[in-house]
Amino acid sequence: MAAATFDIFAAAKALQDAGVDREQVQSIAAALGERDRDQLATKADLANLRAELVVRLYAVAAALAAGLGGLLVAVLDRLP
């Protein structure tokens, strides 16, 4: 999932340049920062994903090995 990045500092500067009160800019920036933080993966999320991918990789490798083994047996069975 590709997420668009948001430059909170540029947004805060643009708001201040437009005449928005500094306290309001800080409140808006804090709210936007919390919104983006909810979209970030934690180290635990990444570790769980890695473990799941390893399990799936081994499952695919086992299925491939079984398929190739069956194919090898079928080919050898047809040899004179």
C-alpha positions, 0 to 999 in steps of 0.5 A, a space after each residue: 500500500 503506497 501512502 502519500 506523504 504529507 509535509 506537516 511543516 510546509 502546511 503549518 508555514 502555509 497556514 501561518 503565511 495565510 494569517 492563521 493564528 499560531 495556536 490554531 496552526 499548532 492545533 491543526 498540525 497536532 491533529 494531522 500528525 495524529 491522523 498520520 501516526 495511525 497509518 504507520 506500521 510498528 516494529 511488531 506489525 513488521 515482525 508479524 508480517 515477516 513471520 507470516 511471509 516466511 510461513 507462506 514461503 515455506 508452504 510454497 516451497 513444499 508444494 513446489 517440491 512435492 509437485 516436482 517430485 511427482 513429476 520426476 516419479 512420472 517421468 522415471 516411471 515412463 523410462 524403459 
